[in-house]
């Protein structure tokens, strides 16, 4: 009788342990890269403060994005 209870208990516990271990493994997320593509109309490519061509322009948010990320200077 005790052996039957032990077998039933093991049959219940082992699949639960395996399923929980798989759930924990699947929840690990990979860090995805972030991309920001800015497309504007009727603005020269160098009409932002970070280009340095127009010293009177103040574009602090775009300057910060260019400083923290990558700014493509030549486009094809």
Residue, then its C-alpha position, 0 to 999 in steps of 0.5 A: x500500500x505504501x509503495x502504491x502511494x509512493x508510485x502515485x506521488x512520484x508520477x504526479x511530482x516528476x512531470x510537474x517538476x519537468x514542466x516547471x523547469x521548462x517554463x522557467x527556461x522558456x521565459x528567458x528573453x533575449x535582448x532585442x536591438x532597438x531601431x529608430x528610423x527618422x524620415x522627414x520631408x523637405x529638410x536637408x540631411x544636415x539641418x540638425x544641431x549635431x551636424x555642426x553646419x548650422x550653429x544656430x539650430x538647436x535640436x537637443x533631442x535629435x542631438x542626444x539620439x545621435x550621441x547615444x546611437x549611430x548617425x549615418x553621415x553618408x546615404x546612398 
